[in-house]
Structures are given as C-alpha cells and as structure tokens.
Amino acid sequence: MRTALRHAINLRVKQGMTIAAACAEAGMSPQGYHKAMKRPEVRDYLQTVQLEFIASIEADKAVYKARAFEVGMDLMLNSKSEAVRARMVEFFASDGKVSAVSVHIDARQSHGYEYVRPGQQVVEIRPIDGEAEALPNLETKAGLD
C-alpha cells in the first residue's frame, strides 16, 4: 500500500477531513483513493485506523472524566458557595450522572404561544367569561389597536 494512501486514510479518520481534502494533502487523487478502497487490505487498514482512533478517544475520555471528578471534589470541599457545594454533593451521590431538565407547563394559563404544524389550522384560544379582565390586552401592548 502506498504511503500517500496511508496518509490520506489517517487524515480522513483522525482529522475528519473530506476525502478530497485528505487526498490533496497526501498527494493523490480522490479517484485513486476510491479505487484503492475496493481492495480488502485497504479496507482492513481503514478499519484498523478507525478502531485505534476510537480506542485513543475512549482512553482520553477516561482521563478527562477522572480530572472532572477531581475538580468536582475540590469544589465540594472548598467552594465558598453553599449552592455549589450542595450541587457537587448531588452530583457525586448520583454517581456523576447529570439530572434531566424539568419543565413545568401550567395548562390553566390561557395565553402564550401555540405551535401549528404545516397543514393544521390556527386555533384561537379565548379566556373564559370573567377571566378576560385579568388578562392583559395583547393588541394594545403590541401597538396593534
């Protein structure tokens, strides 16, 4: 296998270059790259480079995770903010899993935005009698009167 092809494969996998850019930097044509990919030994080399790249990323990920835990421990023990210390305690108690974001929507509210999918009709939501005075006049506030 030519060194230019090996170099193009490495650029493609490790730097995420396009085939055209990797071939240009390696000094070969994209047509030659595609033709070479038909050979089993080239596909095997590509797979080997991909697996090595994934393994190196996974190893780095473990190191970064360990460092993040060290920083979290330092924050939990030394932060002046009680909120930060409490958050770190929650973080470590959950084995480093971040809790999901919680969103509350009050369905009793009769104003706000409504998403209308393409092809659907727009539905006008009106307040129940007696509640109209409690709601702001949106047309007046927006200068639409």
Backbone torsions as a table, in degrees:
resi	resn	phi	psi	omega
1	MET	NA	134.9	-177.8
2	ARG	-68.7	149.7	178.6
3	THR	-65.9	-32.2	178.5
4	ALA	-63.4	-40.3	178.3
5	LEU	-66.0	-44.6	177.0
6	ARG	-58.5	-44.2	-179.5
7	HIS	-63.7	-42.7	178.6
8	ALA	-62.0	-41.6	178.5
9	ILE	-63.9	-44.4	179.0
10	ASN	-62.6	-41.4	177.9
11	LEU	-64.1	-41.9	-179.5
12	ARG	-62.6	-46.1	-175.7
13	VAL	-79.2	-50.1	-170.8
14	LYS	-82.7	-25.9	179.9
15	GLN	-113.2	-2.5	176.8
16	GLY	69.1	24.0	179.9
17	MET	-70.6	156.6	171.8
18	THR	-69.7	162.5	178.8
19	ILE	-60.8	-43.1	-179.1
20	ALA	-62.2	-44.5	-179.1
21	ALA	-68.3	-41.2	179.4
22	ALA	-64.6	-41.6	179.5
23	CYS	-66.7	-41.0	179.3
24	ALA	-61.9	-43.2	-179.7
25	GLU	-70.9	-33.4	-179.9
26	ALA	-80.9	-12.9	178.8
27	GLY	83.2	39.2	176.8
28	MET	-140.8	168.5	-179.5
29	SER	-90.3	149.5	174.8
30	PRO	-60.5	-32.3	178.4
31	GLN	-64.1	-40.8	177.4
32	GLY	-64.0	-37.2	178.0
33	TYR	-62.1	-50.5	-178.5
34	HIS	-64.6	-37.7	177.7
35	LYS	-64.5	-41.4	-179.8
36	ALA	-66.1	-31.6	-178.4
37	MET	-66.4	-12.9	177.2
38	LYS	-76.9	-17.9	-179.2
39	ARG	-83.7	135.5	-177.7
40	PRO	-60.3	-37.8	-177.8
41	GLU	-67.5	-30.3	177.6
42	VAL	-73.1	-43.1	176.8
43	ARG	-62.5	-38.3	176.3
44	ASP	-63.6	-41.3	178.1
45	TYR	-63.8	-43.3	177.6
46	LEU	-58.1	-45.7	-179.9
47	GLN	-64.2	-39.6	178.4
48	THR	-62.7	-45.0	179.1
49	VAL	-63.2	-41.6	178.7
50	GLN	-62.7	-44.8	179.7
51	LEU	-64.8	-39.8	177.3
52	GLU	-64.3	-40.2	179.2
53	PHE	-64.1	-45.5	178.9
54	ILE	-62.2	-42.1	178.9
55	ALA	-62.9	-39.3	179.7
56	SER	-68.1	-37.2	177.4
57	ILE	-65.7	-42.7	178.6
58	GLU	-62.8	-39.2	177.9
59	ALA	-65.2	-42.3	177.3
60	ASP	-63.5	-39.7	-179.5
61	LYS	-59.9	-41.4	178.8
62	ALA	-64.1	-40.0	179.0
63	VAL	-65.7	-45.6	-179.5
64	TYR	-64.7	-37.0	178.4
65	LYS	-65.3	-42.1	177.8
66	ALA	-62.6	-41.5	177.9
67	ARG	-65.3	-38.6	178.1
68	ALA	-62.8	-38.8	177.2
69	PHE	-66.2	-36.9	176.4
70	GLU	-62.7	-43.9	178.6
71	VAL	-64.5	-43.2	177.7
72	GLY	-60.3	-41.5	178.3
73	MET	-63.4	-42.1	178.4
74	ASP	-62.3	-42.5	177.9
75	LEU	-63.5	-41.8	-179.0
76	MET	-63.7	-38.2	-176.4
77	LEU	-86.7	-30.1	-169.0
78	ASN	-120.4	-5.1	-177.8
79	SER	-67.3	142.6	177.5
80	LYS	-79.4	-20.1	-179.1
81	SER	-87.0	124.9	177.9
82	GLU	-66.5	-33.5	179.8
83	ALA	-64.2	-40.7	178.9
84	VAL	-66.3	-44.1	179.5
85	ARG	-62.8	-42.1	179.8
86	ALA	-64.0	-40.3	179.4
87	ARG	-64.4	-38.7	178.4
88	MET	-67.5	-37.7	176.5
89	VAL	-61.7	-45.0	177.2
90	GLU	-60.9	-41.0	-179.1
91	PHE	-61.7	-48.3	-179.0
92	PHE	-71.4	-32.1	178.2
93	ALA	-67.2	-26.5	179.6
94	SER	-94.5	17.2	-179.9
95	ASP	58.9	35.4	175.1
96	GLY	79.7	12.3	178.2
97	LYS	-90.4	136.1	178.7
98	VAL	-85.3	133.9	-179.2
99	SER	-74.1	151.8	-178.9
100	ALA	-70.7	153.6	176.9
101	VAL	-75.1	135.5	-179.9
102	SER	-107.9	130.3	179.1
103	VAL	-121.8	131.8	178.3
104	HIS	-113.5	128.9	176.8
105	ILE	-118.6	122.5	179.5
106	ASP	-86.4	106.9	-176.3
107	ALA	-70.6	-13.9	179.8
108	ARG	-76.5	-17.2	178.3
109	GLN	-71.2	135.1	-176.9
110	SER	-108.5	18.4	176.2
111	HIS	-133.5	160.4	-178.8
112	GLY	135.4	-160.3	-176.9
113	TYR	-101.2	151.8	176.6
114	GLU	-131.8	131.4	178.5
115	TYR	-90.8	127.1	178.3
116	VAL	-113.0	119.4	179.0
117	ARG	-71.7	152.0	177.4
118	PRO	-55.6	132.7	179.9
119	GLY	93.3	-11.5	178.6
120	GLN	-91.3	162.6	177.0
121	GLN	-89.4	150.1	174.0
122	VAL	-79.3	132.6	-179.6
123	VAL	-110.2	128.1	178.8
124	GLU	-91.0	127.8	-179.9
125	ILE	-102.5	121.5	-178.4
126	ARG	-114.3	146.4	178.9
127	PRO	-69.5	155.9	176.0
128	ILE	-70.8	149.0	179.6
129	ASP	-52.2	137.6	180.0
130	GLY	95.0	-22.6	178.8
131	GLU	-94.8	-9.4	-175.8
132	ALA	-62.0	-36.1	-179.2
133	GLU	-68.0	-28.3	-176.9
134	ALA	-76.2	-21.8	-178.1
135	LEU	-90.7	143.6	177.7
136	PRO	-69.6	151.8	176.8
137	ASN	-82.2	100.6	-173.8
138	LEU	-65.1	-35.6	-179.8
139	GLU	-65.1	-41.3	179.2
140	THR	-66.0	-44.7	-178.7
141	LYS	-64.7	-32.3	-179.5
142	ALA	-86.8	-2.4	179.8
143	GLY	75.4	31.1	-175.8
144	LEU	-101.8	5.7	-176.0
145	ASP	-78.6	NA	NA
